[in-house]
Amino acid sequence: MPNRRTINVIALAGVMLLLGLAPGQTEDYPSRPVRLIITTPVGADALNRASPDGYTLMIVTSEATMLPFLKKSYRYDPVKDFTPIALLATSWTVFAVNPKVPANTLAELIAYSKANPGRVRYGSGGVGGALHIAVEMLRLKTGADLVHVPYRGGGQAASDAVAGQIEMVSLGLASARVAEGGALRVLAQTGPRRHPMFADVPTTAELGMPDVRMDTWFGLLAPPDTPEPIVARLVMDAADGVWHFHAR
């Protein structure tokens, strides 16, 4: 039975054939270093204006698909104004509280917040981000009284939650290791299943709230109108890189 890498290579070879490409047609790309932009509004401007030659790319997050609906100043359509290349990684959100908060479950936190209006402040990495929206979904679903405290980044929000400056924090999995050793009490996770890092923590779906789900992802974009031969080469290289990462 073919393994996943073989299947990916066969599928990508099929894409190249459908596009009328031969492997040799992209052998001269890349011939110089590729500039990689980390997603920001300024980065989106730079990518949109960049030459579609494959030498300027951007790492984008799922927030790029939410920004057009949340911020009037964000003028880009993530599909029409760029060339999507590949999905690189997925993640989701966890809800955690300072250990001094008298709540061992999400239900207890919701009840405590309702009984103490304005007393449960939660931090996120900024207004309109996935971490913020995840808690707002919870608040709208349950009527929990949770007060948002936006930060310039999730790391500072987590640090303040550990220090007791805020009662609750919404974290991505990559930042959630700060909870190890009891520094924070993780009450729920919003993904499709329990992550091995938090095998004892229920998902919001398990708690009867399947609508309170916030999957996040990281992808790769190229400028608009990037030629199909370059796109096909980038797709193949991205798939190979993701496979090698998971095979380590």
N, C-alpha and C positions, 0 to 999 in steps of 0.2 A: 504494500500500500504506500503511495507517495506521501512524503511528509509535508508539513505546512510550507516549508521553503520551496519545495519543488512545485507545489500547487501555485504559490505566488508567482514564481518565475514563469510557469506555463501561462498563467492568466495575463501577466504583464507582457509576455511575448505576443499573446493574442491581441492585446491592445495595440502593440506596435504594428502588427500585421494589418489590423483594421485601419490604422492611420496611414498605411502605405509606407511604413518605415522599414529600413534595413538597419541592423545594428551598426554598420559602419557609418551611417549618416550622422551619428552623434558622437563619433570618436574624437572630434576636435573640441568637444565641450565636456568639461570646462578646461580652458587653457590658462586660466589665471584665477587667483583667489576669489571666492564668492563672498559678497558682503551680506551679513545676516543681521537683520533689524529685530529687536525685541519689541513686541506690540505696545504702542502708545499712540495717542492721537497724532503726535508729530511724526511718529514712525509710519503711520498710515498715509499721511501726506507724502512722505518721502517715497514710499513704495508705489503709490498711485502715479507719481510723476517720473518714476525711474524708467530707464530704457528696458523694454521687454526682451532682454537678451540672456536672462537666466543668471546674471551676475549680481542681482539684488533680490533677496528673498526676505520674508518676515515670518517669525514665529508668532502665531496668533492664538488667542484663547477663545473659549466659548462666549466670553463676554462681548466679543465683536458682533455676535448675532443679536445681542440684546441692546447694545448702545443706540442703534437707530430708533428704537422705541422708547428709550429712557432719556436721551439727551438730544434736544433739538439742534444743538450745535454740531453734533456728529453727522456728517453729510454723506458718509460712504455706505454703499450697499455691499455687504461682505461677499456676495456672489458676483454681482454685475460689475463692480469696480475693481476687482482683483481676479487672479486666476488661481482657483483652489488646486493644491497639489496633493496633499496627503494628510491623513490623521496620524499623529505621532504618539499620543498617549491620552489616557482617560483617568479621571479621578472623581471625587465627590466631596461633599461637605460633612463635617461632624460638628455637633453642638456640645460644648463643654462648659462647666462652671467651676468657679473657685471652690475648693473643698469646704469652706466655711458656709456656703449657701446650703440651707437645710432642705436639700432635694437630692435623692438618690436615683430618681427616675425622671423621665421627661414629664410624665403626668404630674409628679409632685412639684416640679419646677413650674408648670403651668398654673397649678393650684396656688402655689406660693406667690406667683406674680399677681394673680387676681386678688389675693388677700392683702397684698402690699403694693398698691398702685404706685408706679414711678420708682420703685425700689430696685428693680432688676434692670440694670444697664448692660447692654451687650455691645461688644466691639466687633468691627469687621474691617476689611482692608480698604473701605471707601464706599461712598454713596453710589448706588447703582451697580455695584459688582455682584458677582455670583454669591459671595458670602453674605452680603447684605440681603439680597433677594430671597435667599434660602430661609432666613429668619422671618422675613416679612410674610412669606408663604405660611410659615408655622403660626405666626400671629393672626393672620386672617382666617386660618382654618380653625383655630382653637379659641380665639379671643384673649390670648395671653397678653398681659400688660408688660411689654418689653420695650425699653427705651434705647434707640440706636445711638451709639457713640462712634462716629466714623474716624478712622485712622488713615494715615498715608500709606500704611502697609500692614499686612496681617501679623508680621512679627512683633510689632509694637503693641498691637491689640492683645496678642497672646501673653506678652510680658506683663502687661498691666492686669490681665486676668489672674495670672499667677501671683502677682503682688497684692491682689485684692483691691485694686483701683476701680475695677469694674467687676460685676458679678458673673458675667457670661461672655463667651466668645464663640464666634463662628469661624471654623478653621478648615482649610484644605488638608487633605491627607499628608501632603509634603511637610506641612507645618505642625501637624498634630503630634509629632514625637515629643513636643514640649510637655505633653501631658504624662509622659512616662514617669514612673516613680511616685505617682500620686500628686504631682504638682497641680493637675487639673482633674476633674471628674468628668469623663466623657459619658454623656447620657444617650445619645442617638447618632446615627449616621444616615445620610440621605441617599445612599447609592442603591444599586439593584440587588446587592447582597452584602453580607458582612465581610469587611476587609480582614485579612489574616492578622493585621496589626491590632485590630479591635474585635477579635472573634467573640468576645463576651458581650459586645454592645449591640443592641437590637437596631434594625433599620426602622425608619419611620413607617414603612409599609407594614412591618411586623406589628407595629404599635397602632395599626388601624388608620394610618394616614398616608396612603399611597400617593396622594396628590402632592404631598410635601416631599418632593424629590428634586435634588439639584446635582445632576451629573455635570462635570466640567471636562473640557478636553483641550488639547493643544494640537495645533495643526500648522501646516506650512503653506504659505501663499507666495505667489509671484505677481509681478505687475500685470495689469490688464493687457490682453492681446499677446501674451507670450506664445511663441510658435509651438505647434503641437510636437515637433521632434524634441524640443527642449523639455516640454512638459513630460513626455513619455520617459525621457532619461531621468528626470527628477523623481518621477513616480517609482521607477525601478530602484534607484539608489535609496530612496526613503524607505521602501519596503524591505530592502536588504538590511539597512541600518537598524530598523525596528526589530527584525528577526534576530539579528546578532545580539541586540541588547537583551531580548528575552531568553536567548539561548545560553547566556553566560552562566 
